[in-house]
Amino acid sequence: MASIIGGIGTSHVPTIGLAYDRKRQDDPAWAPLFDGYKPVAKWLEEKKPDVLLFFYNDHANSFFFDCYPTFAIGVSPEFDMADEGAGRRPLPGILGHAELAAHVTDCLVNDEFDMAVFQDRALDHGCNSPLGLMWPHEPAWPGAILPIAINVLQYPLPTAKRCYKLGQAVRRAVESFPEDLKVVVVGTGGLSHQIHGERTGFNDTDWDEEFLRLFVEQPDTLAAMTHAELVRRGGAESVEIIMWMAMRGALSDEIRCVHQNHYLATTTNMAVAVYEQVDGSGPAAAPVKERANEQLAGIEEIDGTYAFDVAHSVKALNLNRFFWRHREPAFRELVMRDIDAAFEELRLSDEERALVRGQDWLGLVRYGVSFFVLEKFARVQKMSNLQVYAHMRGETLEEFLNTRRVPASA
């Protein structure tokens, strides 16, 4: 089964990535920061994790305030690096672990964490700023990433205690995954800093030291702190250390810090720390789950019923997007004028194209298409939902209507 083998806490200041890209590792102004990451890279090289599970926040690069989730989990088979306004960073894309991500998603929702699920959203400096310092990546990264985004931008934020509990739920989810995987949990953000208002430039390294001590010895004390208390002690943007609390919750009750470094150059006390678990100090490992979503137990026995789940959503993302884009007048016109060009634009496979060309409504649903995007295609094909229903049942429209209580209502 999968296991969590340790944790890393790290700042994600965007200038870290900028300094790295400009090869300032030996610059006296930056060497104390980069030297602090060398033991982290060595630790990861020795431990050889398969997956880094990142608690991070998106800085309005892949999510925006028209729909900004409290908790969101990335389930894509791969992730790109975001362009944050100055061009995409020169880092390769990184693999996701779609199977583990789907499993963790099922477990978290059943554990009463209402996760948003995302695909095809690039990872911004919340992930990629420290990632390049910890893992070699030429020509490719040595493992996969499972990103979990936490809202630390727009109040109300999740409480520190809620993030701590999220980490505990993540631990249960990971440990119940049947494949043998080694997972390192990463919490990002902080430490003390404020980058808005008249208090811009605030730091308190004494509080940072206290936080790092309490993080190991008394995480419950930190979990009980309000956002206002965290802001007062560390500055407005330091509240993002609640993402460290999620990482702490995913570790055993007792941990030891095997490496720690923090460096205050300009506005943020940039920190990195590695934590190992004390054997036997946490709860017993969660039992392996044959079915991650227990709510669906027995659904396979219901004839003619197909649950649209995360695994199907990942498999059929481009095909679902093909139908979803029928909301756009220009795309509808393209489909009617040159459907092959529309297929190319969405990178559909030969199997997916055949399903569309044949208007195999039932085959599309079985493949993993949500009916609620499929019906948009039906509109363009001048078919009613009732006609699609009849096709899926292998009936004519008249035969289907004869099974309804009030056929004339159609």
Sequence and secondary structure as in RCSB ss.txt:
>XXXX:A:sequence
MASIIGGIGTSHVPTIGLAYDRKRQDDPAWAPLFDGYKPVAKWLEEKKPDVLLFFYNDHANSFFFDCYPTFAIGV
SPEFDMADEGAGRRPLPGILGHAELAAHVTDCLVNDEFDMAVFQDRALDHGCNSPLGLMWPHEPAWPGAILPIAI
NVLQYPLPTAKRCYKLGQAVRRAVESFPEDLKVVVVGTGGLSHQIHGERTGFNDTDWDEEFLRLFVEQPDTLAAM
THAELVRRGGAESVEIIMWMAMRGALSDEIRCVHQNHYLATTTNMAVAVYEQVDGSGPAAAPVKERANEQLAGIE
EIDGTYAFDVAHSVKALNLNRFFWRHREPAFRELVMRDIDAAFEELRLSDEERALVRGQDWLGLVRYGVSFFVLE
KFARVQKMSNLQVYAHMRGETLEEFLNTRRVPASA
>XXXX:A:secstr
  EEEEEEEE   HHHHHHHHTT TTSTTTHHHHHHHHHHHHHHHHH  SEEEEEE   SSS BTTB  SEEEE 
 SEE B B SS B S   EEB HHHHHHHHHHHHHTT   EEE S  B HHHHHHHHHHS  SSS SSEEEEEEE
  SSSS   HHHHHHHHHHHHHHHHT SS  EEEEEEE  SS   SSTTTT   HHHHHHHHHHHHH HHHHHT 
 HHHHHHHH GGGGGGHHHHHHHHTS SSEEEEEEEEEESSSSEEEEEEEEE TTSS       S S GGGTTGG
GSTT     HHHHHHTHHHHHHHHGGGSHHHHHHHHH HHHHHHHHT  HHHHHHHHTT HHHHHHHT  HHHHH
HHHHHTT  HHHHHHHHHT  HHHHHTTSS GGG 
